[in-house]
Amino acid sequence: RYGQMKSFLKYRKPNAVSIINDMIILNESAGERNQDFTKKDRKYPIFFPYNSLREYTVTYHLPAGFVLDHVPESYRQNMDFLEVIQTFEPAENMITVKKVYRPKRAVLAAERYQEVKDFWNLLSQKSEKYIILKKLKNEEPPAGN
């Protein structure tokens, strides 16, 4: 009804990576676990109030002397009220991570609470993703050549 809104953001995030020995670890986890669905049971229906679509694209440019050592598997998780997709697309000297977060308006009966909890638990596990860059070893020619 109102149309699509687009925004573009470019930012720097100091200390956003872990550097361990000759590796750089990029944390692409989805973030904190949704705390609304951690209780044992629920008495009232579960209401998700809106439809939305958020798409994020992050491109990492590999520093000189580094290569991709580990690229996580892409995943898709979908239920009545939410679809989440994350893809990892390696290319020469870079990797692009795309995330789609699509909440959907829904009302679920309280009896489906365990199913909703299981969805969030699985999403939390699937979204724990790390990209690992490894420094290339400087190979020197043998002496005498």
C-alpha positions in Angstrom: 0.0 0.0 0.0 2.8 2.4 0.8 5.4 1.0 -1.5 8.9 -0.2 -0.8 11.5 1.8 1.0 15.2 1.3 0.3 18.2 2.5 2.3 21.9 1.9 1.8 24.4 2.0 4.6 28.1 1.8 4.6 29.9 1.7 7.9 33.1 0.6 9.6 33.0 -1.7 12.6 36.3 -1.6 14.6 37.1 -4.9 16.4 34.4 -6.7 14.5 36.6 -9.7 13.7 38.7 -12.1 15.8 42.3 -12.5 14.8 43.9 -15.7 16.0 47.4 -16.7 14.8 47.2 -16.6 11.0 43.4 -16.6 10.8 40.7 -14.0 10.7 37.3 -15.1 11.9 34.2 -13.2 10.7 31.1 -13.8 12.9 28.0 -13.9 10.8 25.7 -15.2 13.6 22.1 -13.9 13.6 22.5 -12.4 17.0 20.8 -13.0 20.3 18.2 -15.7 20.8 14.6 -14.5 20.9 13.7 -14.5 24.6 9.9 -14.4 24.0 9.8 -18.1 23.4 12.0 -19.6 26.2 9.3 -20.3 28.8 8.0 -23.8 29.4 4.5 -23.3 28.2 2.0 -20.6 27.0 -1.7 -20.0 27.8 -2.5 -17.3 25.2 -2.4 -17.2 21.4 0.8 -16.0 19.8 0.4 -12.9 17.7 2.8 -11.6 15.2 1.6 -8.2 14.2 3.1 -7.2 10.9 4.4 -8.2 7.5 7.8 -6.9 6.6 10.9 -7.6 4.5 14.4 -6.7 5.5 17.3 -7.6 3.2 20.9 -7.2 4.2 23.9 -7.6 1.9 27.4 -7.5 3.4 30.5 -7.8 1.2 33.8 -8.6 2.9 37.0 -7.9 0.8 39.8 -10.2 1.7 43.0 -8.6 2.9 46.1 -9.1 0.8 47.7 -12.5 1.6 44.5 -14.1 2.9 42.2 -16.7 1.3 38.9 -18.2 2.3 39.4 -21.3 4.5 35.9 -22.0 5.6 32.6 -20.8 4.1 29.4 -21.8 6.0 26.5 -23.5 4.3 23.6 -21.3 3.3 20.3 -22.0 5.0 16.5 -21.2 4.9 14.2 -21.5 7.9 10.5 -20.9 7.4 7.3 -21.0 9.5 3.8 -19.3 9.4 5.2 -16.1 11.0 8.8 -15.8 9.8 11.1 -16.7 6.9 14.9 -16.3 7.3 17.4 -16.9 4.5 21.1 -16.5 4.7 23.5 -17.2 1.7 27.2 -17.1 1.4 28.7 -16.3 -2.0 32.4 -16.5 -2.4 34.1 -14.8 -5.3 37.7 -13.7 -6.1 39.1 -11.8 -3.1 35.7 -11.3 -1.5 32.7 -13.0 0.0 29.1 -11.7 0.0 26.7 -12.6 2.7 23.0 -12.0 2.0 20.3 -12.2 4.7 16.6 -12.0 4.2 14.4 -11.5 7.2 10.6 -11.7 6.4 8.2 -11.5 9.3 4.6 -12.4 8.4 1.4 -11.4 10.2 0.0 -14.4 12.0 -2.0 -15.6 15.0 -1.0 -19.1 16.3 -2.9 -21.0 18.9 -1.2 -21.5 22.2 -1.2 -25.2 21.5 1.5 -24.5 18.8 3.8 -22.9 21.3 6.2 -25.9 21.3 6.4 -25.7 17.5 7.3 -22.0 17.7 9.9 -22.7 20.4 11.4 -25.5 18.3 11.6 -23.1 15.3 13.5 -20.5 17.3 15.8 -23.1 18.7 16.6 -24.5 15.3 17.0 -21.0 13.8 19.4 -20.1 16.6 21.5 -23.2 15.9 21.5 -22.7 12.1 22.4 -19.1 12.3 25.6 -19.7 14.3 27.9 -19.0 11.3 31.6 -18.2 11.0 33.7 -17.4 7.9 37.4 -18.2 8.4 40.2 -16.5 6.4 43.6 -18.0 6.5 46.9 -16.3 5.8 48.8 -17.7 2.8 52.2 -19.1 3.8 55.2 -17.4 2.2 57.0 -20.2 0.4 60.6 -19.5 -0.2 62.5 -21.4 -2.9 65.0 -24.0 -1.6 68.5 -22.6 -1.1 70.8 -23.0 -4.1 68.2 -22.3 -6.8 
